[in-house]
Amino acid sequence: MSEVFTGVADLVGQVTDLPPEDISAEARFDALANWTSYDALRLLTGIEQHFAVRLDLQEYFAIKDVGGLVTAIAAAQGKP
């Protein structure tokens, strides 16, 4: 498990009140309990602060699952 994935799972857990260990790369945001656009914005803010990256808002909202978000963060950090 990558550091980026662990950080994202922790942040998703904070936003959704789910245990981070229950969040997989395949977890779709629209399937998370009580997921709203407000939660998505809270997550985006947390990601940008935690990882010191800026994600394009349209691209961010097009991401469907945790794995896709991890990939986008890694790309923003310049990591393969």
C-alpha positions in Angstrom: 0.0 0.0 0.0 1.4 3.4 -1.0 1.8 6.4 1.3 -0.5 8.3 -1.0 -3.2 5.6 -0.7 -2.9 5.5 3.0 -3.2 9.3 3.3 -6.2 9.3 0.9 -7.9 6.5 2.9 -7.4 8.5 6.1 -8.9 11.6 4.6 -11.8 9.8 3.1 -12.4 8.2 6.5 -12.4 11.6 8.2 -14.9 13.0 5.7 -17.2 9.9 5.8 -16.7 8.6 9.3 -15.7 5.3 7.9 -12.7 3.4 9.2 -9.8 4.0 6.8 -9.0 0.2 6.8 -12.5 -0.3 5.2 -11.7 1.9 2.2 -10.3 0.2 -0.8 -8.9 1.5 -4.1 -12.0 0.3 -5.8 -14.4 2.2 -3.4 -16.6 4.5 -5.5 -17.3 7.9 -4.0 -21.0 7.7 -5.1 -21.4 4.5 -3.1 -20.0 5.8 0.1 -22.5 6.3 2.9 -23.9 9.8 3.0 -21.5 11.1 0.2 -22.5 14.6 -0.9 -20.9 17.3 -3.0 -20.0 19.1 0.3 -18.1 16.0 1.4 -16.3 16.0 -2.0 -15.2 19.6 -1.4 -14.1 18.8 2.1 -12.0 15.9 0.8 -10.5 18.1 -1.9 -9.5 20.7 0.6 -8.0 18.0 2.9 -6.0 16.5 0.0 -4.6 19.8 -1.2 -3.5 20.6 2.3 -2.1 17.2 3.2 -0.3 16.5 -0.1 0.5 20.1 -1.0 -0.9 19.7 -4.5 -3.6 21.5 -6.5 -6.0 19.4 -8.4 -8.1 20.7 -11.3 -11.7 20.9 -10.0 -13.3 19.5 -13.2 -10.8 16.6 -13.3 -11.3 16.0 -9.6 -15.1 15.7 -9.9 -14.6 13.3 -12.8 -12.7 10.9 -10.6 -15.0 8.0 -9.7 -13.0 6.0 -7.1 -10.3 6.1 -4.5 -7.7 4.5 -6.8 -8.3 7.2 -9.4 -7.8 9.9 -6.8 -4.6 8.3 -5.7 -3.4 8.2 -9.3 -4.3 11.9 -9.8 -2.5 12.9 -6.6 0.6 11.0 -7.6 0.6 12.7 -11.0 0.2 16.1 -9.4 3.2 15.3 -7.2 5.2 14.2 -10.3 5.4 10.6 -9.2 4.8 7.7 -11.6 
